[in-house]
Amino acid sequence: MELLGRARALARTAVFAEVPAPALVALAARVGAREVAAGATVATRKDGSDVVLVVATGRLRDDAGDHDVGAVLGVDGALVGAAPRTLTAITAAAVVEIAVDDFLDVLAEHGAATTALARQLASRVRAGAP
């Protein structure tokens, strides 16, 4: 996935939607992307470090349910060191992999991203979701 594809995938998430385009492009330049074949797995840990995943295309599934385009996964690991999640691709998928430090930098520099993330986490708590 090329740079602008990664930036578009980030912009489609609730967390990054209000981050200015130049900052998203800068983040997209630092992140990786990975294709995941249907039935294959992907985790929120890569090379011994936690990563935050953004579903760019396709659909993933784990114990918490199905995750479509725009889902941001692994935030709990980034924020509180929770155990990594392993997800299975229900369909062929692509994910953007964000290093935790890069994710935290965006939250620190862009209050709108922090607010959007807080809303998502509060919604999960109200729903009793893991």
C-alpha positions as CSV (number, residue, x, y, z in Angstrom):
1,M,0.0,0.0,0.0
2,E,1.5,3.3,-1.0
3,L,1.8,6.4,1.1
4,L,-1.5,8.1,0.1
5,G,-3.3,4.8,0.6
6,R,-2.0,4.6,4.1
7,A,-3.0,8.2,4.8
8,R,-6.5,7.6,3.4
9,A,-6.9,4.5,5.6
10,L,-5.9,6.5,8.6
11,A,-8.3,9.3,7.7
12,R,-11.2,6.9,7.5
13,T,-11.0,6.1,11.2
14,A,-12.9,8.0,13.9
15,V,-9.7,8.5,15.8
16,F,-7.7,10.1,13.0
17,A,-10.5,11.8,11.0
18,E,-10.0,15.2,12.5
19,V,-6.2,15.1,12.3
20,P,-4.9,17.6,9.7
21,A,-3.9,16.1,6.4
22,P,-0.2,17.1,6.6
23,A,0.0,15.3,10.0
24,L,-1.7,12.2,8.6
25,V,0.7,12.1,5.6
26,A,3.6,12.4,8.0
27,L,2.3,9.6,10.1
28,A,1.6,7.5,7.0
29,A,5.2,7.9,6.0
30,R,6.3,6.3,9.3
31,V,3.9,3.4,9.4
32,G,3.8,0.0,7.7
33,A,1.1,-1.8,5.9
34,R,0.4,-5.5,5.5
35,E,-1.8,-7.6,3.3
36,V,-3.6,-10.4,5.2
37,A,-5.0,-13.3,3.2
38,A,-8.5,-14.7,4.1
39,G,-8.0,-17.1,7.0
40,A,-4.6,-15.8,8.0
41,T,-3.9,-14.0,11.3
42,V,-2.4,-10.7,12.3
43,A,-1.5,-9.5,15.8
44,T,-1.1,-6.3,17.7
45,R,2.5,-7.3,18.4
46,K,5.2,-7.2,15.8
47,D,8.9,-8.0,16.3
48,G,8.4,-8.0,20.1
49,S,6.7,-4.5,20.2
50,D,3.0,-3.6,20.4
51,V,1.4,-2.0,17.4
52,V,-1.9,-0.4,16.7
53,L,-3.7,-1.7,13.7
54,V,-6.0,0.2,11.4
55,V,-8.2,-2.0,9.1
56,A,-7.7,-0.5,5.7
57,T,-9.6,-3.1,3.6
58,G,-11.5,-6.3,4.4
59,R,-12.7,-7.6,7.7
60,L,-11.0,-9.1,10.8
61,R,-12.4,-11.1,13.7
62,D,-11.3,-11.8,17.2
63,D,-12.9,-12.7,20.5
64,A,-14.4,-9.2,20.7
65,G,-16.2,-9.6,17.4
66,D,-15.8,-8.5,13.8
67,H,-13.8,-5.4,12.8
68,D,-14.4,-3.6,9.5
69,V,-12.6,-0.9,7.5
70,G,-11.8,2.0,9.8
71,A,-11.4,-0.1,13.0
72,V,-8.5,0.8,15.2
73,L,-7.2,-2.2,17.1
74,G,-4.6,-2.7,19.9
75,V,-5.3,0.6,21.6
76,D,-5.5,-1.2,25.0
77,G,-2.0,-2.5,24.5
78,A,-0.7,0.9,23.5
79,L,-2.3,2.6,26.5
80,V,-2.0,0.1,29.3
81,G,0.1,-2.7,28.1
82,A,-2.7,-5.2,27.7
83,A,-2.0,-8.6,26.1
84,P,-1.6,-8.6,22.3
85,R,-4.7,-9.5,20.3
86,T,-4.6,-12.0,17.4
87,L,-7.1,-11.4,14.7
88,T,-8.2,-13.6,11.8
89,A,-9.0,-12.2,8.4
90,I,-12.5,-13.2,7.5
91,T,-11.9,-11.8,4.0
92,A,-8.7,-10.7,2.4
93,A,-7.7,-7.6,4.2
94,A,-5.0,-4.9,4.5
95,V,-3.9,-3.3,7.8
96,V,-1.8,-0.3,8.6
97,E,0.6,-1.0,11.5
98,I,1.4,2.0,13.8
99,A,4.2,1.8,16.3
100,V,2.9,2.7,19.8
101,D,5.2,5.7,20.1
102,D,3.9,7.1,16.8
103,F,0.3,6.5,18.0
104,L,0.9,8.2,21.3
105,D,2.7,11.1,19.6
106,V,-0.4,11.7,17.5
107,L,-2.6,11.7,20.6
108,A,-0.3,14.1,22.3
109,E,-0.2,16.5,19.4
110,H,-3.8,16.4,18.2
111,G,-6.5,16.9,20.9
112,A,-9.2,15.9,18.4
113,A,-7.7,12.4,18.1
114,T,-7.5,12.1,21.8
115,T,-11.2,13.2,22.2
116,A,-12.3,10.7,19.5
117,L,-10.4,7.9,21.2
118,A,-11.9,8.8,24.6
119,R,-15.4,8.7,23.0
120,Q,-14.7,5.2,21.5
121,L,-13.4,3.9,24.8
122,A,-16.3,5.3,26.8
123,S,-18.7,3.7,24.3
124,R,-17.0,0.3,24.8
125,V,-17.3,0.7,28.6
126,R,-21.0,1.5,28.4
127,A,-21.6,-1.4,26.1
128,G,-19.6,-3.8,28.4
129,A,-17.3,-4.6,25.5
130,P,-13.8,-6.0,26.1
